[in-house]
Amino acid sequence: MPTRRTQDAEVTIDTKGGIRLPDNIRQQAGLNPGDRLAVTALTPGQVRLTKTSDPLAGIIGTAPGLAARIDTDTWQS
Amino acid sequence: MAKLVVLDGSALIRLWDPRHPRHNATVAAISDLRDAHTKLLIPTTALIDILVGAEHEGPHRVRYTLKQIRDAFGTPQPIDFKTTTLAARYRANHNIPTPAALILATGHLTHATEIITADKTLDGTDPRVRAID
């Protein structure tokens, strides 16, 4: 079954080897700020980027005792 | 099509706090809901409780928490006039607190596939709501 391609884009590698992924590409691929990407060279001229990190990894369990420190406001009298 | 999942403050607190008795269960429940194409969204109002906790620890913790939020969720969804008026309808129809109504309105207006909350009282208020244990 062929790979479904929903959007293409062309980017330019800068002098430091960096590229900027366009917004629509990031959105379609489910990529968010802080994500890490595995970069794999496949063939000459072909590279694969694969999301490797969980965006929640940076917050899960990082505030021990938070629930006890706050009194959740219901905004309702 | 990418899934869009809205998280409310009650779910966020459980994710952040490893001492919360339902922390592990919440992490597991949210992990089960997601795939590589799932985008997580939080409204600005959902940040309040998280930031209150950070404020108690000082400005450094607030800055760190805001960075965590941006890294994990991108820019939080602002509450605008349209969201507010729809939230009023949710609140009127279901007699729910304002923060909950704002979450539901945000989920509706962003065409979220699911709204994740730890508040069981929101069950049945919107088809998108999934109240986790």
Backbone of each chain as ProteinMPNN parsed JSONL, in Angstrom:
{"seq_chain_A": "MPTRRTQDAEVTIDTKGGIRLPDNIRQQAGLNPGDRLAVTALTPGQVRLTKTSDPLAGIIGTAPGLAARIDTDTWQS", "coords_chain_A": {"N_chain_A": [[0.845, -1.185, 0.0], [0.666, 2.166, -0.935], [2.484, 4.915, 0.568], [0.672, 7.448, 2.173], [0.639, 10.698, 1.092], [0.179, 13.819, 2.215], [0.952, 16.43, 2.156], [3.432, 18.454, 0.746], [6.535, 20.162, 0.998], [9.077, 22.59, 0.403], [12.246, 23.151, 1.661], [15.105, 25.014, 2.776], [18.444, 24.227, 3.472], [20.334, 25.776, 5.933], [23.395, 27.659, 6.516], [24.421, 26.52, 8.774], [23.503, 24.008, 8.722], [20.91, 23.744, 9.449], [17.287, 23.459, 9.258], [13.999, 24.805, 8.718], [10.934, 23.618, 9.588], [7.933, 23.96, 7.831], [4.873, 25.526, 9.038], [2.437, 24.223, 8.317], [3.277, 21.672, 7.707], [4.34, 20.804, 10.146], [2.025, 20.851, 11.631], [0.396, 18.926, 10.362], [1.923, 16.701, 10.812], [1.778, 16.424, 13.476], [3.617, 17.653, 15.143], [5.163, 19.443, 17.763], [6.394, 22.357, 19.573], [9.428, 21.635, 21.262], [9.42, 18.948, 20.75], [11.406, 16.081, 19.965], [13.343, 14.909, 17.248], [14.177, 12.025, 15.478], [16.748, 11.637, 13.185], [17.263, 10.224, 10.115], [19.399, 9.139, 7.633], [18.521, 8.022, 4.512], [18.792, 7.388, 1.667], [21.04, 8.739, -0.849], [20.225, 12.063, -0.826], [17.843, 11.683, 0.47], [16.076, 11.87, 3.471], [14.808, 10.866, 6.616], [12.591, 12.045, 9.085], [11.665, 11.441, 12.379], [9.403, 11.594, 14.978], [10.425, 11.446, 18.312], [10.09, 12.003, 20.95], [7.965, 12.306, 23.823], [5.736, 14.843, 24.165], [4.675, 15.397, 26.611], [6.473, 14.493, 28.378], [8.14, 16.312, 29.587], [6.664, 17.461, 31.598], [5.337, 15.625, 33.17], [4.955, 14.523, 36.392], [6.586, 16.482, 37.532], [6.046, 18.296, 39.526], [5.915, 17.751, 42.529], [3.498, 17.44, 45.059], [1.898, 19.48, 44.195], [-0.932, 19.462, 43.959], [-1.735, 19.579, 46.596], [-0.927, 22.08, 47.313], [-2.544, 23.915, 46.13], [-5.763, 25.363, 45.997], [-8.266, 24.329, 44.305], [-10.079, 26.428, 42.273], [-13.469, 26.976, 41.806], [-14.927, 28.971, 40.691], [-17.527, 29.429, 41.271], [-20.231, 30.403, 43.129]], "CA_chain_A": [[0.0, 0.0, 0.0], [1.548, 3.331, -0.998], [2.423, 5.862, 1.676], [-0.205, 8.58, 1.894], [1.331, 11.974, 1.212], [-0.864, 14.836, 2.276], [1.473, 17.783, 1.976], [4.858, 18.566, 0.512], [7.084, 21.507, 1.131], [10.497, 22.663, 0.082], [12.958, 23.987, 2.622], [16.516, 25.208, 2.429], [19.386, 24.001, 4.569], [21.122, 26.99, 6.113], [24.852, 27.448, 6.564], [24.754, 25.69, 9.934], [22.896, 22.693, 8.541], [19.555, 23.746, 10.012], [16.129, 23.715, 8.405], [12.782, 25.159, 9.454], [9.78, 22.901, 9.045], [6.794, 24.88, 7.709], [3.798, 25.327, 10.013], [1.435, 23.226, 7.895], [3.909, 20.354, 7.799], [4.4, 20.448, 11.572], [0.658, 20.595, 12.098], [-0.07, 17.645, 9.833], [2.716, 15.605, 11.386], [1.579, 16.385, 14.923], [4.855, 18.068, 15.809], [4.994, 20.613, 18.62], [7.66, 22.853, 20.136], [9.992, 20.761, 22.281], [9.552, 17.573, 20.261], [12.705, 15.687, 19.435], [13.191, 14.146, 16.017], [15.271, 11.158, 15.047], [17.077, 11.95, 11.793], [17.854, 9.044, 9.498], [19.746, 9.269, 6.216], [18.037, 6.812, 3.854], [19.557, 7.239, 0.432], [21.521, 10.078, -1.212], [19.145, 13.019, -1.085], [16.6, 11.34, 1.166], [16.217, 11.836, 4.925], [13.538, 10.66, 7.333], [12.489, 12.624, 10.429], [10.667, 10.706, 13.15], [9.229, 12.131, 16.329], [10.874, 10.451, 19.285], [9.818, 12.335, 22.345], [6.608, 12.57, 24.256], [5.721, 16.24, 24.605], [4.298, 15.489, 28.015], [7.553, 13.982, 29.235], [8.733, 17.415, 30.329], [5.835, 17.949, 32.71], [4.786, 14.55, 34.0], [5.585, 14.267, 37.675], [7.635, 17.459, 37.86], [5.634, 19.21, 40.604], [5.402, 16.957, 43.664], [2.749, 18.193, 46.067], [1.159, 20.598, 43.591], [-2.369, 19.403, 44.264], [-1.948, 19.97, 47.992], [-0.586, 23.498, 47.484], [-3.531, 24.801, 45.526], [-7.163, 25.12, 46.299], [-8.86, 24.503, 42.988], [-11.149, 27.419, 42.279], [-14.575, 26.568, 40.941], [-15.545, 30.183, 40.144], [-18.982, 29.33, 41.41], [-20.61, 30.647, 44.518]], "C_chain_A": [[0.89, 1.249, 0.0], [1.385, 4.23, 0.216], [1.562, 7.052, 1.289], [0.566, 9.881, 2.115], [0.286, 13.08, 1.165], [-0.334, 16.226, 1.982], [2.971, 17.727, 1.735], [5.287, 19.998, 0.751], [8.552, 21.457, 0.752], [11.159, 23.601, 1.081], [14.426, 24.052, 2.21], [17.387, 24.959, 3.659], [20.26, 25.246, 4.718], [22.608, 26.643, 6.308], [25.287, 26.596, 7.752], [24.136, 24.294, 9.84], [21.47, 22.612, 9.052], [18.489, 23.937, 8.95], [14.97, 24.13, 9.287], [11.623, 24.425, 8.795], [8.598, 23.858, 8.976], [5.663, 24.508, 8.678], [2.84, 24.211, 9.595], [1.996, 21.809, 7.96], [3.952, 19.898, 9.261], [3.018, 20.093, 12.095], [0.174, 19.228, 11.625], [0.67, 16.465, 10.461], [2.551, 15.508, 12.901], [2.82, 16.758, 15.694], [4.639, 19.369, 16.557], [6.345, 21.087, 19.125], [8.157, 21.931, 21.249], [10.109, 19.305, 21.839], [10.981, 17.31, 19.804], [12.467, 14.788, 18.229], [14.422, 13.283, 15.796], [15.497, 11.419, 13.562], [17.816, 10.762, 11.192], [18.152, 9.327, 8.03], [19.379, 7.965, 5.518], [18.857, 6.502, 2.595], [20.132, 8.609, 0.111], [20.341, 10.988, -1.561], [17.86, 12.724, -0.345], [16.859, 11.149, 2.665], [14.848, 11.627, 5.544], [13.631, 11.294, 8.716], [11.373, 11.905, 11.172], [10.601, 11.255, 14.566], [9.6, 11.067, 17.364], [10.438, 10.761, 20.709], [8.336, 12.505, 22.613], [6.568, 14.015, 24.754], [5.332, 16.41, 26.065], [5.428, 15.068, 28.952], [8.152, 15.079, 30.102], [7.909, 17.924, 31.486], [5.406, 16.844, 33.67], [5.62, 14.367, 35.267], [6.611, 15.28, 38.118], [7.25, 18.416, 38.989], [5.04, 18.42, 41.766], [4.673, 17.854, 44.668], [1.931, 19.335, 45.507], [-0.307, 20.601, 44.019], [-2.656, 19.863, 45.686], [-1.712, 21.46, 48.211], [-1.658, 24.431, 46.943], [-4.926, 24.377, 45.93], [-7.921, 25.399, 45.007], [-10.108, 25.38, 43.067], [-12.26, 26.974, 41.33], [-15.264, 27.755, 40.282], [-17.05, 30.157, 40.304], [-19.328, 29.515, 42.88], [-21.61, 29.6, 44.995]], "O_chain_A": [[1.774, 1.374, 0.847], [0.313, 4.306, 0.817], [1.708, 7.6, 0.197], [1.082, 10.125, 3.205], [-0.411, 13.239, 0.162], [-1.098, 17.111, 1.597], [3.693, 17.028, 2.445], [4.476, 20.923, 0.706], [9.18, 20.399, 0.783], [10.682, 24.712, 1.314], [14.908, 23.252, 1.408], [17.084, 25.434, 4.753], [20.855, 25.713, 3.747], [23.002, 25.477, 6.266], [26.375, 26.02, 7.75], [24.239, 23.499, 10.773], [20.882, 21.531, 9.085], [18.744, 24.498, 7.884], [14.963, 23.835, 10.483], [11.363, 24.586, 7.602], [8.286, 24.51, 9.973], [5.515, 23.353, 9.079], [2.474, 23.361, 10.406], [1.264, 20.858, 8.236], [3.638, 18.748, 9.57], [2.854, 19.167, 12.889], [-0.393, 18.462, 12.405], [0.115, 15.377, 10.619], [3.116, 14.617, 13.535], [3.056, 16.238, 16.785], [4.004, 20.291, 16.044], [7.321, 20.337, 19.116], [7.368, 21.498, 22.089], [10.812, 18.516, 22.47], [11.67, 18.208, 19.32], [11.515, 14.008, 18.195], [15.556, 13.748, 15.911], [14.551, 11.423, 12.776], [18.861, 10.346, 11.693], [17.259, 9.709, 7.273], [19.879, 6.905, 5.896], [19.523, 5.471, 2.505], [19.739, 9.582, 0.755], [19.569, 10.705, -2.477], [16.876, 13.444, -0.514], [17.732, 10.381, 3.072], [13.848, 12.149, 5.053], [14.615, 11.108, 9.431], [10.263, 11.773, 10.656], [11.614, 11.365, 15.257], [9.137, 9.929, 17.29], [10.42, 9.88, 21.569], [7.559, 12.814, 21.71], [7.301, 14.367, 25.678], [5.622, 17.435, 26.681], [5.347, 15.262, 30.165], [8.617, 14.82, 31.213], [8.39, 18.732, 32.281], [5.143, 17.102, 34.845], [6.82, 14.096, 35.214], [7.431, 14.987, 38.989], [8.055, 19.265, 39.37], [3.826, 18.413, 41.97], [5.186, 18.9, 45.067], [1.326, 20.09, 46.269], [-0.846, 21.641, 44.399], [-3.697, 20.465, 45.951], [-2.224, 22.041, 49.167], [-1.671, 25.617, 47.272], [-5.212, 23.203, 46.166], [-8.183, 26.551, 44.66], [-11.045, 25.109, 43.818], [-11.997, 26.636, 40.176], [-16.103, 27.566, 39.4], [-17.767, 30.804, 39.542], [-18.771, 28.851, 43.754], [-22.046, 29.642, 46.145]]}, "seq_chain_B": "MAKLVVLDGSALIRLWDPRHPRHNATVAAISDLRDAHTKLLIPTTALIDILVGAEHEGPHRVRYTLKQIRDAFGTPQPIDFKTTTLAARYRANHNIPTPAALILATGHLTHATEIITADKTLDGTDPRVRAID", "coords_chain_B": {"N_chain_B": [[-6.535, 12.163, 9.735], [-5.506, 14.524, 12.12], [-5.843, 14.105, 15.626], [-7.394, 16.207, 18.003], [-6.977, 17.043, 21.256], [-8.34, 18.326, 24.146], [-7.221, 19.405, 27.283], [-8.207, 19.725, 30.679], [-7.848, 21.72, 33.718], [-7.94, 20.045, 35.966], [-7.042, 17.596, 35.037], [-4.491, 18.326, 34.254], [-3.241, 18.997, 36.686], [-3.072, 16.514, 37.906], [-1.303, 15.272, 36.134], [1.029, 16.757, 36.509], [1.623, 16.419, 39.21], [3.264, 14.044, 40.992], [2.591, 12.999, 43.403], [-0.068, 12.929, 43.571], [-2.855, 10.887, 44.188], [-4.016, 9.721, 41.946], [-2.215, 9.999, 39.942], [-0.543, 8.18, 38.37], [-2.515, 6.663, 37.106], [-3.8, 8.604, 35.634], [-1.781, 9.489, 33.892], [-1.467, 7.136, 32.435], [-4.014, 6.861, 31.297], [-4.211, 9.105, 29.65], [-2.072, 8.669, 27.969], [-2.99, 6.434, 26.613], [-4.914, 7.537, 25.02], [-3.649, 8.901, 23.071], [-1.892, 9.341, 19.95], [0.777, 9.468, 17.527], [-0.075, 11.584, 16.059], [-1.654, 13.158, 17.561], [-2.724, 16.221, 18.793], [-2.245, 18.16, 21.611], [-4.162, 20.391, 23.521], [-4.532, 23.257, 25.537], [-6.684, 25.476, 27.234], [-6.246, 28.937, 28.129], [-7.326, 29.387, 30.641], [-7.075, 26.99, 31.946], [-4.582, 27.006, 32.873], [-4.422, 28.371, 35.202], [-4.618, 27.183, 37.819], [-2.326, 25.605, 37.795], [-0.366, 27.562, 37.584], [-0.816, 28.985, 39.915], [0.121, 27.214, 41.805], [2.834, 27.308, 41.091], [3.401, 29.986, 41.612], [3.48, 30.039, 44.357], [5.995, 29.12, 44.811], [7.716, 30.958, 43.79], [9.172, 33.39, 41.416], [11.034, 32.167, 39.709], [10.149, 29.551, 39.495], [7.709, 30.004, 38.277], [8.478, 30.993, 35.773], [9.777, 28.721, 34.821], [7.66, 26.909, 34.761], [5.977, 28.072, 32.852], [7.581, 27.742, 30.621], [7.612, 24.955, 30.483], [4.942, 24.548, 29.832], [4.695, 25.805, 27.33], [6.47, 24.227, 25.855], [5.258, 21.734, 25.959], [2.63, 22.055, 25.069], [2.486, 24.106, 23.22], [1.225, 27.308, 22.266], [-1.159, 28.317, 24.593], [-4.752, 28.135, 24.239], [-6.476, 31.079, 23.676], [-9.055, 32.717, 25.571], [-11.736, 33.997, 24.093], [-14.268, 36.371, 23.01], [-16.253, 34.881, 21.687], [-15.836, 32.341, 22.733], [-16.474, 32.843, 25.364], [-19.213, 33.531, 25.272], [-20.308, 31.172, 24.357], [-19.568, 29.523, 26.445], [-21.193, 30.521, 28.434], [-23.635, 29.556, 27.595], [-23.242, 26.79, 27.895], [-22.923, 26.732, 30.654], [-25.389, 27.657, 31.523], [-27.081, 25.671, 30.565], [-26.216, 23.365, 31.816], [-25.573, 23.863, 34.419], [-22.919, 24.209, 35.426], [-19.594, 24.932, 36.747], [-17.85, 28.001, 35.93], [-15.065, 27.681, 34.947], [-15.175, 25.051, 33.954], [-17.164, 25.305, 32.018], [-15.87, 26.983, 30.228], [-13.865, 25.316, 29.323], [-15.357, 23.369, 27.961], [-16.512, 24.965, 25.971], [-14.227, 25.78, 24.619], [-13.345, 23.327, 23.616], [-15.451, 22.765, 21.883], [-15.363, 24.91, 20.01], [-12.853, 24.634, 18.892], [-13.1, 22.332, 17.565], [-12.419, 19.957, 18.824], [-11.517, 16.533, 19.282], [-11.676, 15.184, 21.64], [-12.345, 15.972, 25.075], [-10.546, 16.099, 27.897], [-10.961, 15.425, 31.253], [-10.746, 15.373, 34.844], [-12.953, 15.627, 36.237], [-15.77, 14.241, 37.196], [-18.328, 15.195, 37.17], [-18.761, 16.404, 34.801], [-19.451, 14.582, 32.946], [-21.52, 13.757, 30.268], [-22.165, 16.354, 29.623], [-21.202, 17.196, 27.221], [-20.642, 15.621, 24.118], [-17.967, 15.225, 23.606], [-16.619, 14.995, 25.954], [-14.481, 13.25, 28.096], [-14.315, 11.796, 31.026], [-11.844, 10.994, 33.187], [-10.841, 8.399, 35.469]], "CA_chain_B": [[-6.736, 13.483, 10.318], [-4.94, 14.596, 13.462], [-6.771, 14.269, 16.748], [-7.142, 17.354, 18.87], [-7.46, 16.706, 22.595], [-8.268, 19.439, 25.098], [-7.048, 18.978, 28.678], [-8.597, 20.745, 31.647], [-6.924, 21.925, 34.831], [-7.914, 18.898, 36.881], [-6.169, 16.578, 34.441], [-3.123, 18.841, 34.267], [-2.7, 18.883, 38.048], [-2.717, 15.098, 38.119], [-0.104, 14.966, 35.355], [2.183, 17.439, 37.085], [1.898, 16.059, 40.607], [3.446, 12.594, 41.14], [2.039, 12.552, 44.688], [-1.524, 12.81, 43.489], [-3.161, 9.45, 44.21], [-4.421, 9.23, 40.63], [-1.214, 10.44, 38.955], [-0.18, 7.126, 37.414], [-3.701, 6.295, 36.325], [-4.068, 9.688, 34.678], [-0.745, 9.407, 32.849], [-1.78, 5.974, 31.583], [-5.25, 7.124, 30.544], [-3.944, 10.083, 28.593], [-1.188, 8.008, 27.001], [-3.806, 5.545, 25.795], [-5.751, 8.314, 24.104], [-2.861, 9.653, 22.116], [-0.973, 8.708, 19.013], [1.797, 10.431, 17.076], [-0.699, 12.724, 15.386], [-2.55, 13.844, 18.487], [-2.279, 17.519, 19.304], [-2.829, 18.489, 22.909], [-4.471, 21.813, 23.614], [-5.086, 23.699, 26.812], [-7.101, 26.87, 27.243], [-5.498, 29.744, 29.093], [-7.908, 29.265, 31.983], [-6.616, 25.75, 32.578], [-3.252, 27.236, 33.431], [-4.451, 29.159, 36.429], [-4.282, 26.392, 39.002], [-0.917, 25.216, 37.688], [0.467, 28.732, 37.871], [-0.96, 29.31, 41.332], [1.087, 26.363, 42.495], [4.175, 27.817, 40.811], [3.558, 31.284, 42.281], [3.842, 29.785, 45.754], [7.418, 28.797, 44.878], [8.508, 32.096, 43.359], [9.191, 33.735, 39.985], [11.807, 31.21, 38.92], [9.278, 28.409, 39.208], [6.691, 30.452, 37.323], [9.11, 31.009, 34.446], [10.024, 27.335, 34.42], [6.37, 26.293, 34.455], [5.517, 28.601, 31.566], [8.366, 27.078, 29.57], [7.087, 23.592, 30.365], [3.642, 24.615, 29.152], [4.931, 26.097, 25.909], [7.126, 23.081, 25.224], [4.358, 20.577, 25.884], [1.335, 22.321, 24.438], [2.479, 25.269, 22.349], [0.535, 28.462, 22.845], [-2.497, 27.995, 25.088], [-5.86, 28.709, 23.476], [-7.045, 32.225, 24.392], [-10.502, 32.767, 25.774], [-12.213, 35.21, 23.441], [-15.688, 36.682, 23.206], [-17.054, 33.755, 21.197], [-15.705, 31.27, 23.727], [-17.181, 33.258, 26.57], [-20.666, 33.452, 25.086], [-20.677, 29.75, 24.298], [-19.427, 28.997, 27.806], [-22.394, 30.903, 29.177], [-24.702, 28.615, 27.213], [-22.969, 25.511, 28.572], [-23.179, 26.877, 32.085], [-26.84, 27.781, 31.723], [-27.761, 24.404, 30.266], [-25.764, 22.229, 32.635], [-25.301, 24.312, 35.782], [-21.531, 23.827, 35.735], [-18.757, 26.092, 37.061], [-17.326, 28.754, 34.786], [-13.886, 27.07, 34.306], [-15.595, 23.871, 33.193], [-17.886, 25.779, 30.841], [-14.869, 27.512, 29.292], [-13.2, 24.148, 28.718], [-16.275, 22.771, 26.988], [-16.635, 25.892, 24.842], [-12.966, 25.699, 23.863], [-13.38, 22.066, 22.882], [-16.426, 22.888, 20.797], [-14.944, 25.879, 18.983], [-11.633, 24.158, 18.225], [-13.443, 21.044, 16.95], [-11.645, 18.913, 19.498], [-12.079, 15.187, 19.237], [-11.978, 14.801, 23.017], [-12.033, 16.899, 26.167], [-10.167, 15.23, 29.005], [-11.104, 16.043, 32.561], [-10.864, 14.453, 35.975], [-14.19, 16.03, 36.899], [-16.838, 13.326, 36.773], [-19.616, 15.888, 37.029], [-18.902, 16.89, 33.424], [-19.97, 13.5, 32.106], [-22.832, 14.014, 29.678], [-22.381, 17.758, 29.274], [-20.812, 17.356, 25.821], [-20.209, 14.301, 23.642], [-16.5, 15.123, 23.548], [-16.046, 14.869, 27.296], [-14.086, 11.95, 28.649], [-13.911, 11.991, 32.422], [-10.978, 9.878, 33.575], [-10.938, 8.029, 36.885]], "C_chain_B": [[-6.226, 13.482, 11.766], [-6.035, 14.766, 14.506], [-6.38, 15.511, 17.536], [-7.784, 17.056, 20.219], [-7.255, 17.906, 23.513], [-8.155, 18.862, 26.509], [-7.514, 20.088, 29.613], [-7.63, 20.777, 32.835], [-6.832, 20.733, 35.76], [-7.012, 17.79, 36.353], [-4.711, 17.031, 34.486], [-2.48, 18.688, 35.643], [-2.253, 17.447, 38.32], [-1.457, 14.716, 37.342], [1.143, 15.536, 36.03], [2.604, 16.826, 38.425], [2.023, 14.538, 40.798], [2.89, 12.066, 42.46], [0.514, 12.463, 44.65], [-1.881, 11.323, 43.406], [-3.567, 8.873, 42.85], [-3.426, 9.631, 39.536], [-0.934, 9.353, 37.916], [-1.349, 6.737, 36.523], [-4.005, 7.355, 35.266], [-3.048, 9.681, 33.546], [-1.075, 8.267, 31.882], [-2.995, 6.253, 30.717], [-4.992, 8.081, 29.387], [-3.006, 9.49, 27.542], [-1.987, 7.109, 26.059], [-4.607, 6.303, 24.735], [-4.969, 8.885, 22.936], [-2.144, 8.756, 21.128], [-0.04, 9.805, 18.502], [1.182, 11.685, 16.468], [-1.64, 13.499, 16.3], [-1.937, 15.173, 18.932], [-3.017, 17.788, 20.613], [-3.015, 19.991, 23.005], [-4.971, 22.123, 25.018], [-5.531, 25.146, 26.674], [-6.337, 27.644, 28.309], [-6.042, 29.573, 30.51], [-7.428, 28.014, 32.708], [-5.252, 25.921, 33.234], [-3.287, 27.802, 34.834], [-4.021, 28.338, 37.642], [-2.814, 25.964, 38.994], [-0.012, 26.389, 38.071], [0.33, 29.2, 39.313], [0.04, 28.48, 42.146], [2.504, 26.863, 42.311], [4.428, 29.141, 41.529], [3.972, 31.102, 43.744], [5.337, 29.516, 45.908], [8.309, 29.896, 44.329], [8.598, 32.252, 41.85], [9.989, 32.764, 39.127], [10.926, 30.021, 38.52], [8.184, 28.784, 38.206], [7.27, 30.439, 35.911], [9.322, 29.582, 33.93], [8.713, 26.646, 34.002], [5.824, 26.779, 33.115], [6.293, 27.98, 30.407], [7.874, 25.643, 29.367], [5.791, 23.579, 29.551], [3.835, 24.85, 27.657], [5.536, 24.891, 25.197], [6.146, 21.929, 25.009], [3.131, 20.838, 25.027], [1.367, 23.425, 23.385], [1.766, 26.422, 23.053], [-0.848, 28.063, 23.332], [-3.581, 28.749, 24.308], [-6.461, 29.881, 24.254], [-8.558, 32.087, 24.559], [-11.004, 34.078, 25.174], [-13.723, 35.38, 23.67], [-16.583, 35.502, 22.792], [-17.025, 32.604, 22.202], [-16.532, 31.597, 24.965], [-18.691, 33.104, 26.416], [-21.121, 31.994, 24.988], [-20.568, 29.107, 25.681], [-20.652, 29.344, 28.647], [-23.552, 29.958, 28.854], [-24.497, 27.252, 27.889], [-23.329, 25.612, 30.05], [-24.673, 26.95, 32.374], [-27.538, 26.434, 31.55], [-27.408, 23.284, 31.228], [-25.436, 22.602, 34.074], [-23.902, 23.884, 36.245], [-20.724, 25.079, 36.045], [-18.19, 26.745, 35.795], [-16.072, 28.115, 34.161], [-14.257, 25.856, 33.447], [-16.31, 24.293, 31.917], [-16.922, 26.324, 29.788], [-14.116, 26.375, 28.596], [-14.088, 23.541, 27.635], [-16.403, 23.663, 25.749], [-15.382, 25.86, 23.978], [-12.93, 24.42, 23.026], [-14.313, 22.128, 21.685], [-15.876, 23.749, 19.663], [-13.667, 25.46, 18.252], [-11.852, 22.82, 17.524], [-12.59, 19.91, 17.526], [-12.326, 17.558, 19.34], [-12.428, 14.71, 20.642], [-11.614, 15.931, 23.978], [-11.779, 16.034, 27.399], [-10.249, 15.993, 30.32], [-11.083, 14.958, 33.631], [-12.147, 14.732, 36.749], [-15.362, 15.193, 36.376], [-18.176, 14.036, 36.562], [-19.825, 16.413, 35.603], [-19.371, 15.805, 32.463], [-21.351, 13.892, 31.575], [-23.082, 15.467, 29.301], [-22.039, 18.048, 27.817], [-20.316, 15.991, 25.356], [-18.7, 14.119, 23.627], [-15.888, 14.806, 24.905], [-15.705, 13.427, 27.623], [-13.547, 12.205, 30.053], [-13.115, 10.773, 32.86], [-11.113, 9.629, 35.076], [-9.793, 8.639, 37.673]], "O_chain_B": [[-6.487, 12.552, 12.528], [-7.018, 15.475, 14.292], [-5.201, 15.82, 17.708], [-8.993, 16.842, 20.307], [-6.148, 18.429, 23.64], [-8.896, 17.952, 26.882], [-7.243, 21.263, 29.365], [-6.715, 19.959, 32.931], [-5.76, 20.438, 36.288], [-6.308, 17.129, 37.116], [-3.809, 16.228, 34.724], [-1.318, 18.297, 35.753], [-1.189, 17.211, 38.892], [-0.639, 13.933, 37.826], [2.178, 14.875, 36.109], [3.793, 16.729, 38.729], [1.02, 13.824, 40.772], [2.73, 10.858, 42.636], [-0.11, 11.975, 45.592], [-1.27, 10.583, 42.635], [-3.469, 7.664, 42.635], [-3.755, 9.606, 38.351], [-1.076, 9.588, 36.716], [-1.181, 6.51, 35.325], [-4.413, 7.037, 34.149], [-3.405, 9.847, 32.38], [-0.972, 8.422, 30.665], [-3.006, 5.918, 29.532], [-5.496, 7.885, 28.281], [-3.139, 9.784, 26.354], [-1.7, 7.032, 24.864], [-4.932, 5.756, 23.681], [-5.549, 9.303, 21.934], [-1.832, 7.598, 21.406], [-0.07, 10.934, 18.992], [1.838, 12.723, 16.373], [-2.345, 14.401, 15.847], [-0.793, 15.232, 19.382], [-4.238, 17.659, 20.703], [-2.139, 20.765, 22.62], [-5.732, 21.355, 25.608], [-4.834, 25.955, 26.063], [-5.841, 27.063, 29.274], [-5.278, 29.614, 31.474], [-7.381, 27.981, 33.938], [-4.824, 25.094, 34.039], [-2.303, 27.726, 35.569], [-3.152, 28.762, 38.404], [-2.146, 25.958, 40.028], [0.975, 26.223, 38.788], [1.275, 29.757, 39.873], [0.707, 28.987, 43.048], [3.297, 26.851, 43.253], [5.537, 29.392, 42.001], [4.719, 31.911, 44.294], [5.888, 29.662, 47.0], [9.534, 29.786, 44.393], [8.167, 31.381, 41.095], [9.668, 32.555, 37.957], [10.953, 29.554, 37.381], [7.785, 27.961, 37.382], [6.643, 29.944, 34.975], [9.078, 29.284, 32.761], [8.671, 25.903, 33.021], [5.278, 25.996, 32.338], [5.732, 27.724, 29.342], [7.736, 25.175, 28.237], [5.579, 22.716, 28.7], [3.219, 24.182, 26.827], [5.156, 24.572, 24.071], [6.204, 21.235, 23.994], [2.648, 19.94, 24.338], [0.359, 23.656, 22.717], [1.719, 26.486, 24.281], [-1.637, 27.522, 22.558], [-3.354, 29.844, 23.793], [-6.912, 29.695, 25.384], [-9.231, 31.419, 23.774], [-10.719, 35.152, 25.704], [-14.349, 34.63, 24.418], [-17.551, 35.177, 23.48], [-18.047, 31.978, 22.483], [-17.199, 30.732, 25.533], [-19.366, 32.608, 27.317], [-22.191, 31.635, 25.48], [-21.377, 28.253, 26.043], [-21.091, 28.545, 29.474], [-24.344, 29.606, 29.728], [-25.444, 26.643, 28.386], [-23.949, 24.715, 30.622], [-25.157, 26.374, 33.349], [-28.464, 26.1, 32.29], [-28.198, 22.364, 31.438], [-25.058, 21.737, 34.864], [-23.735, 23.283, 37.307], [-21.118, 26.178, 35.652], [-18.074, 26.115, 34.743], [-16.013, 28.01, 32.936], [-13.72, 25.665, 32.356], [-16.09, 23.709, 30.855], [-17.141, 26.143, 28.59], [-13.776, 26.476, 27.417], [-13.627, 23.239, 26.534], [-16.401, 23.173, 24.619], [-15.465, 25.908, 22.75], [-12.529, 24.443, 21.862], [-14.005, 21.611, 20.611], [-15.922, 23.357, 18.497], [-13.429, 25.884, 17.121], [-10.922, 22.242, 16.961], [-12.114, 19.034, 16.804], [-13.552, 17.463, 19.273], [-13.361, 13.927, 20.822], [-10.709, 16.726, 23.726], [-12.669, 15.333, 27.881], [-9.674, 17.072, 30.467], [-11.362, 13.789, 33.363], [-12.389, 14.134, 37.797], [-15.868, 15.411, 35.275], [-19.049, 13.53, 35.856], [-20.931, 16.818, 35.242], [-19.655, 16.083, 31.298], [-22.23, 14.304, 32.333], [-24.118, 15.777, 28.713], [-22.523, 19.023, 27.242], [-19.646, 15.282, 26.108], [-18.206, 12.991, 23.633], [-14.733, 14.385, 24.975], [-16.515, 12.516, 27.454], [-12.462, 12.758, 30.23], [-13.638, 9.66, 32.903], [-11.452, 10.529, 35.844], [-9.702, 8.441, 38.885]]}, "name": "protein", "num_of_chains": 2, "seq": "MPTRRTQDAEVTIDTKGGIRLPDNIRQQAGLNPGDRLAVTALTPGQVRLTKTSDPLAGIIGTAPGLAARIDTDTWQSMAKLVVLDGSALIRLWDPRHPRHNATVAAISDLRDAHTKLLIPTTALIDILVGAEHEGPHRVRYTLKQIRDAFGTPQPIDFKTTTLAARYRANHNIPTPAALILATGHLTHATEIITADKTLDGTDPRVRAID"}
